[in-house]
Amino acid sequence: MSREPAAPPVLRMAGVSKSFGATRALDGVSFELGRGEVHALIGENGAGKSTMMKILSGAIPPDAGRMEIDGWPYAPAGPADGLRGGISMIYQELTLAPHLTVEENIMLGREVHAAGWLDRKAMKRRVREALELVRHPEISPDVPVRKLSVGAKQVVEIARALLNRARIVVMDEPTSALSQEDSQRLFEIIGKLKGQGVSVIYISHFLEEVQRVADSYTVLRDGRGVGSGRMEGTLLEDLIQLMVGQKFTRFFPKVEHAVGEVILSLDGLKGARMTSPVSLTLSRGEILGIAGLIGAGRTEMLRTLFGLDEAEGGSVVVSGFEMAGAKPWASISRGLGLLSEDRQGEGLALGRSVADNMTMSDFAPYRRHGFLRPGRQRRAVGEWIGKMKIKAKGPAQKVGDLSGGNQQKVALARLLHQKAAILLLDEPTRGIDVVSKAQIYEWIGELAREGKAVLFVSSYLPELLGICDRIAVFHRGGLVESRPTPEWDAPGLMAAATVGRARPDHPISQRIAE
């Protein structure tokens, strides 16, 4: 009895290569995606994942190789061809138009026409359906996207991709700006997509969630495919070893450091965008973690403290100096350094070079008689590039051409270059691969050992528990609990973040009560 031939994969990429000048971003990579399959694409920052997906979407052409969809040749001339081919992209760096409304962003390129006129009613209905699908009906279709939080913008980006009713959905770090609750909703949506025969390419540096959501995986290293297989039965250590080419076990490097005297004190600080006043202290050599759900007020507190948002009340004392209401340049002069959660919108000047971005907060070492000495600047930045293991052609390369993780390293290097004594880090490991995360954890530990003070905002609880001396939790705009890290665990942190206090039946709460 003859057996029916197996159905072709929904997507096949064979021998795909791409170079940017002398940089070989992809070198003969092959990849297959089955119908209704979630396939994880894994690799360090700069491994070639985003380049590969830009080729798939039609954003850039390959230098060599071929692609097929449902067994038919596929060679998109641009992103519009990708959309027509049934491919929807959710990029790590959000691609929304900030001046347009939620509705206009979701419907951009998909507008509904009737007799030559836009059918506003039909478009609004479709937008509401998309927001219902991602379980965020409270987001108004009429609000400008610039007024949304980073997490809400990510939700809009996901809603826009799902509206396309694609056959292939590419998700590049889709949970990087989502709360744990929204991440769970996304996983449920992925399950529904699989049930409808939609295939998903899932890119994430959170390897635990990759193991949970993916059916299969492909690992890229330095632009080459180095391993693939079924996710079931694959160990986390195996994936990491494929990513880095060697065994890797130090997820949270411990750097011994001593906590000294108080260097920063907030007393009832209230900013224009803060819903409640906040009081806390930070000492030299201390790593203070700030936990809480997205929108809980953590970022607003940092922005007010640094001077980006107007202070309406309370005090900020830095090394004995009152700083409430100070402008950012005054904060920098007093030793404060801020790493923004929105690296592309606020943290970097994408059109400027790596050298300019890394040194713009302190040009003094490279000035002479009022003129900048670019040679000295480039030499210093070259040393930082090597020290931070940044994958870049050199100091003169535009920072916008780097991968997201390497952009983050440039933003962090700027704080180290300006010799900040107090580092305000807002989601510093977002979009960073596991090896780079470990490097950042080690750098933070080294800074604490040097007597620097670190405020570390993160939505990733394991890293707060892994490296912080103390963790404070925000809930609905206010700081509700602060304890030494040994008195916390993940369930207790999540309870405090969601209900405003650790669960009374939690073992830690019982131990403290006793």
C-alpha positions in Angstrom: 0.0 0.0 0.0 1.5 3.3 -1.0 2.0 5.9 1.7 0.9 9.5 1.1 3.9 11.9 0.8 4.4 14.0 3.9 3.2 17.6 3.7 5.9 20.1 3.1 6.9 22.3 6.1 5.0 25.6 6.1 8.4 27.4 5.9 11.8 26.2 4.6 14.9 28.4 4.6 18.0 26.8 3.0 21.5 28.1 2.9 20.6 31.7 3.8 23.6 34.1 4.0 23.8 37.8 4.6 26.7 40.2 5.1 26.9 43.8 6.1 30.2 45.1 4.7 32.9 42.8 6.2 30.5 41.5 8.9 29.0 38.1 8.1 25.7 38.1 9.9 24.4 34.8 8.5 26.5 32.0 7.0 24.5 29.3 5.2 21.7 28.9 7.8 18.9 26.4 7.2 15.6 26.3 9.0 12.3 24.5 8.8 8.9 25.3 10.5 6.0 22.8 10.6 2.3 23.8 10.5 0.9 24.6 13.9 4.4 24.4 15.4 6.1 26.7 17.9 9.8 26.7 16.9 12.2 28.6 19.2 15.1 30.5 17.6 17.8 30.8 20.2 21.2 32.5 20.3 23.3 35.2 21.9 22.9 38.8 21.0 24.4 39.3 17.5 24.0 35.6 16.6 21.9 36.5 13.6 18.4 35.8 14.8 16.9 39.2 14.0 18.7 39.3 10.6 17.2 36.0 9.7 13.7 37.2 10.6 14.2 40.5 8.7 15.0 38.4 5.6 11.9 36.3 6.2 9.7 39.4 6.5 11.1 41.0 3.3 12.7 43.9 5.2 16.1 43.0 3.8 17.2 40.7 1.0 19.5 37.7 1.5 22.8 37.5 -0.3 22.4 33.7 -1.0 20.0 30.9 -0.2 16.3 30.2 -0.9 13.0 30.2 0.9 9.8 28.3 0.4 6.3 28.7 1.9 4.1 25.6 1.6 6.6 24.2 -0.9 6.4 27.2 -3.2 9.3 29.6 -3.8 9.2 32.7 -1.7 11.3 35.8 -2.4 9.7 38.9 -0.9 10.6 42.2 -2.5 9.6 44.1 0.6 7.6 43.9 3.9 4.3 44.1 1.9 5.2 40.9 0.2 5.8 39.3 3.6 2.4 40.4 4.8 0.8 39.0 1.7 2.7 35.8 2.2 1.0 35.5 5.6 3.9 36.5 7.8 3.3 38.8 10.8 6.2 40.2 12.9 6.4 41.3 16.5 9.8 42.9 16.8 11.8 43.3 20.0 12.2 47.0 19.4 8.7 48.3 19.0 7.7 49.6 15.6 4.7 51.7 16.6 4.1 55.3 15.4 4.0 57.2 18.7 2.0 60.2 17.3 -0.8 57.9 16.0 -3.6 56.4 18.1 -3.9 52.7 19.1 -6.5 52.2 16.4 -4.4 53.9 13.7 -1.3 51.8 14.6 -3.2 48.5 14.7 -4.9 49.2 11.3 -1.9 50.8 9.6 -1.7 49.2 6.2 -4.9 47.2 6.8 -7.4 50.0 6.6 -11.0 49.1 5.8 -12.5 51.0 2.8 -16.1 51.4 1.7 -17.0 53.3 -1.5 -13.6 55.0 -1.4 -14.0 56.1 2.3 -12.5 54.8 5.4 -15.0 52.6 7.4 -14.1 53.9 10.8 -16.8 51.9 12.5 -15.6 48.6 11.0 -12.0 49.4 11.9 -12.8 50.3 15.5 -14.7 47.0 15.8 -11.7 45.1 14.5 -9.4 46.9 16.9 -11.6 46.1 19.9 -11.7 42.5 18.8 -7.9 42.4 18.7 -7.6 44.0 22.1 -10.2 41.6 23.5 -8.1 38.7 22.1 -5.1 39.8 24.1 -7.4 40.5 27.1 -6.7 44.2 27.3 -10.1 45.8 26.4 -9.3 48.7 28.8 -6.8 50.1 26.3 -8.6 52.8 24.4 -8.4 52.7 20.6 -8.4 56.5 20.6 -5.4 57.2 22.9 -2.1 58.2 21.2 0.5 55.4 21.6 3.1 57.8 23.0 1.0 58.0 26.2 1.1 54.3 26.8 3.6 52.4 29.1 6.2 50.2 27.4 4.2 47.1 28.5 1.0 48.5 27.0 2.8 49.3 23.8 4.0 45.7 23.6 0.4 44.6 24.0 -0.7 46.8 21.1 2.2 45.4 18.9 0.9 41.9 19.6 -2.7 42.8 18.9 -1.6 44.3 15.6 0.2 41.2 14.5 -2.7 38.9 15.5 -5.1 41.0 13.5 -3.4 40.0 10.3 -4.6 36.4 10.7 -1.2 35.3 9.6 0.0 31.7 8.9 3.4 32.4 10.4 3.8 34.8 13.4 7.3 35.8 14.4 7.6 36.8 18.1 11.0 38.5 18.9 11.3 38.9 22.7 7.5 39.3 23.0 7.5 39.1 26.9 10.4 41.4 27.5 8.1 44.3 28.5 5.2 42.2 29.8 4.1 41.4 33.3 4.0 37.8 34.4 0.2 37.8 34.1 0.4 39.2 30.5 3.1 36.7 29.6 0.7 33.9 30.8 -2.0 35.4 28.5 0.4 35.4 25.6 1.2 31.7 26.2 -2.5 31.0 26.1 -2.9 32.9 22.8 0.0 30.9 21.3 -1.8 27.7 22.3 -4.9 29.0 20.5 -2.9 29.9 17.4 -1.4 26.4 17.3 -4.9 24.9 17.5 -5.8 27.0 14.4 -2.8 25.7 12.4 -0.8 28.9 12.8 3.0 28.5 13.1 5.0 30.5 15.5 8.7 31.4 15.5 9.5 32.3 19.0 12.7 34.3 19.9 13.5 34.8 23.6 16.4 35.0 26.0 14.2 33.7 28.8 15.1 30.0 28.2 12.7 28.7 30.9 9.8 30.1 28.9 11.2 28.8 25.7 11.2 25.3 27.2 7.6 25.8 28.2 6.2 27.2 25.0 8.2 25.7 22.1 7.9 22.3 20.4 11.3 22.5 18.7 14.4 24.7 18.6 17.2 25.9 16.4 20.3 27.5 17.9 22.4 30.1 16.1 26.0 31.0 17.0 28.0 33.6 15.2 25.6 33.5 12.2 25.6 29.7 11.8 23.1 27.0 12.8 24.8 24.9 15.5 22.0 22.6 16.7 18.3 21.9 16.4 15.8 19.3 17.7 12.7 18.7 19.7 12.3 20.7 22.9 10.9 17.9 24.9 13.7 16.3 26.9 16.2 19.0 26.1 17.9 20.4 29.2 18.5 24.1 29.8 22.3 23.4 30.1 22.3 21.8 26.7 20.8 24.9 25.1 23.2 27.2 26.8 26.2 25.0 25.8 25.1 25.2 22.2 24.7 29.0 22.4 28.1 29.7 23.9 30.1 26.7 22.6 31.1 25.6 26.2 29.7 24.6 29.5 28.2 27.6 31.4 27.0 27.3 35.0 27.4 30.7 36.7 24.0 32.2 36.2 24.3 34.6 39.2 27.9 35.2 39.9 28.5 36.1 43.5 30.8 39.1 44.2 31.6 39.7 47.8 30.9 43.3 48.8 30.2 45.4 51.9 27.3 47.7 52.5 28.4 51.1 53.9 26.8 54.4 54.9 23.6 55.8 53.4 24.4 57.8 50.2 20.8 58.3 48.9 17.7 59.1 50.8 14.2 59.7 49.5 11.6 61.1 52.0 8.1 61.4 50.6 9.3 62.0 47.1 6.3 62.6 44.8 6.6 63.2 41.1 4.1 64.5 38.6 3.5 61.0 37.2 3.7 59.2 40.5 0.5 58.3 42.3 2.0 58.0 45.8 5.0 59.5 47.6 8.0 57.1 48.1 10.5 57.0 50.9 13.6 54.7 50.8 17.3 54.8 51.5 20.3 53.3 49.5 23.8 52.8 50.9 27.2 52.6 49.4 28.0 49.1 48.2 24.4 48.1 48.3 22.3 46.5 45.5 18.7 47.4 46.1 16.2 45.5 43.9 12.9 47.1 43.0 10.2 44.6 42.1 6.6 45.1 41.0 4.2 44.8 38.1 4.7 46.9 35.0 2.9 50.2 35.7 3.4 49.9 39.5 5.3 53.1 39.7 8.9 51.9 39.6 10.0 53.7 36.5 8.1 56.9 37.5 10.0 57.0 40.8 13.4 56.6 39.0 12.5 59.4 36.5 11.5 61.8 39.2 14.6 61.0 41.3 16.9 61.6 38.3 15.0 64.8 37.3 13.4 63.7 34.0 9.9 64.2 35.6 9.0 67.2 37.8 9.0 66.6 41.5 5.9 67.9 43.3 7.0 67.2 46.9 9.3 65.4 49.2 13.1 65.4 49.4 16.0 63.7 47.7 19.3 63.8 49.5 22.5 62.6 47.8 25.7 62.6 49.9 24.2 65.4 52.1 23.0 67.6 49.2 19.3 68.2 48.6 18.5 67.3 45.0 14.7 67.3 44.7 13.7 69.1 41.5 17.2 69.0 40.1 17.6 68.7 36.4 19.3 65.6 34.9 22.7 67.4 34.2 22.8 68.4 37.9 22.0 64.7 38.9 24.9 63.5 36.7 27.2 66.0 38.3 26.3 64.7 41.7 27.1 61.1 40.6 23.7 59.7 39.5 23.5 57.7 36.3 20.2 56.4 34.8 19.8 53.5 32.4 16.3 53.9 30.8 14.0 50.9 30.2 13.4 52.4 26.7 16.9 52.2 25.3 15.8 53.2 21.7 13.4 56.0 22.7 15.3 57.6 25.5 18.6 55.7 26.3 20.5 56.1 23.0 20.9 58.4 20.1 20.6 55.8 17.4 21.9 57.9 14.6 25.2 58.7 16.5 28.3 56.6 16.8 29.1 54.1 19.6 31.8 56.5 20.7 29.4 59.5 21.0 26.7 57.5 22.8 29.2 56.0 25.3 30.8 59.4 26.2 28.1 62.0 25.7 27.5 62.4 29.5 31.1 63.2 30.1 33.2 64.7 27.2 35.7 66.4 29.6 38.5 63.8 29.2 38.5 64.3 25.5 38.3 68.2 25.3 41.2 70.5 24.9 40.9 74.3 24.6 37.1 73.8 23.9 37.7 71.2 21.1 36.9 67.5 21.1 39.8 65.2 20.5 38.2 62.3 18.6 41.4 60.2 18.5 41.6 60.0 22.3 37.8 59.5 22.5 38.0 56.5 20.1 40.9 54.9 21.9 39.0 55.1 25.2 35.8 53.7 23.7 37.7 50.9 22.0 38.9 49.8 25.4 35.3 49.8 26.7 34.1 47.8 23.7 36.7 45.1 24.6 35.9 45.3 28.3 32.2 45.0 27.8 32.5 42.4 25.0 30.4 44.6 22.7 30.0 43.2 19.2 30.6 46.2 17.0 32.9 47.1 14.1 34.4 49.8 16.2 33.8 53.2 18.0 32.7 54.9 14.8 29.8 52.4 14.0 26.3 53.8 14.4 24.8 52.5 17.6 21.5 51.9 15.7 23.2 49.2 13.6 24.0 47.1 16.7 21.8 44.3 18.0 19.5 45.2 20.9 21.7 43.5 23.5 24.8 45.2 22.3 22.9 48.6 22.3 22.1 47.8 26.0 25.8 47.3 26.7 26.6 50.6 25.2 24.0 52.3 27.4 25.4 50.6 30.5 29.0 51.5 29.5 28.1 55.2 29.4 27.2 55.0 33.1 30.5 53.3 33.9 32.4 55.8 31.7 30.9 58.7 33.6 31.9 57.1 36.9 28.5 57.3 38.4 28.4 56.6 42.1 24.7 55.8 42.2 23.4 53.7 39.3 19.7 53.7 38.6 19.1 50.7 36.4 15.7 50.2 34.8 15.3 46.7 33.4 19.0 46.5 32.5 18.9 42.9 31.2 15.8 43.2 29.0 16.6 41.6 25.6 20.0 40.4 26.8 21.2 36.8 26.2 22.0 34.5 29.2 25.8 35.0 28.9 25.5 38.8 28.7 23.1 38.8 31.7 25.7 36.9 33.7 28.3 39.5 32.7 26.0 42.4 33.8 25.3 40.7 37.1 29.1 40.3 37.7 29.7 44.0 36.7 26.9 45.1 39.2 28.6 43.0 41.9 32.0 44.5 41.1 30.5 48.1 41.2 29.1 47.3 44.6 32.5 46.0 45.8 33.9 49.4 44.7 31.4 51.2 46.9 28.9 52.1 44.2 25.2 52.1 45.1 22.8 50.3 42.7 19.0 50.7 42.4 18.0 47.7 40.2 14.5 47.7 38.7 13.5 44.3 37.2 10.4 42.3 36.3 12.6 39.1 36.3 12.3 37.9 39.9 15.2 35.3 39.7 17.8 37.9 39.0 16.6 40.1 41.9 16.7 37.2 44.3 20.1 36.1 42.8 22.1 39.3 43.2 20.4 41.9 45.4 21.1 42.6 49.1 17.6 44.0 49.7 14.4 44.0 47.6 11.6 46.6 47.8 8.2 46.0 46.2 6.0 48.5 44.5 2.2 48.0 44.2 -0.3 50.5 42.6 2.2 53.3 42.7 3.5 52.9 46.3 6.4 51.1 47.9 4.7 48.5 50.1 7.4 46.2 51.5 11.2 46.3 51.8 13.2 43.4 53.2 16.7 41.8 53.0 16.8 39.3 50.1 17.0 36.2 52.3 13.5 37.0 53.7 12.0 36.9 50.2 11.2 34.2 47.7 9.5 34.4 44.3 5.9 33.6 45.6 6.3 36.2 48.3 7.5 38.8 45.9 4.7 38.1 43.5 2.1 38.2 46.3 3.4 41.6 47.5 3.4 42.9 43.9 -0.1 41.8 43.1 -2.0 42.3 46.4 0.3 44.8 48.2 1.7 42.4 50.9 3.3 39.0 51.1 0.6 36.3 51.6 -0.3 35.9 55.3 -0.1 32.1 54.8 3.3 32.3 53.2 6.1 30.6 55.2 8.2 33.7 55.2 5.3 35.8 56.5 4.7 33.3 59.2 8.4 33.2 60.2 8.5 37.0 60.4 5.3 37.1 62.4 6.7 34.6 64.9 
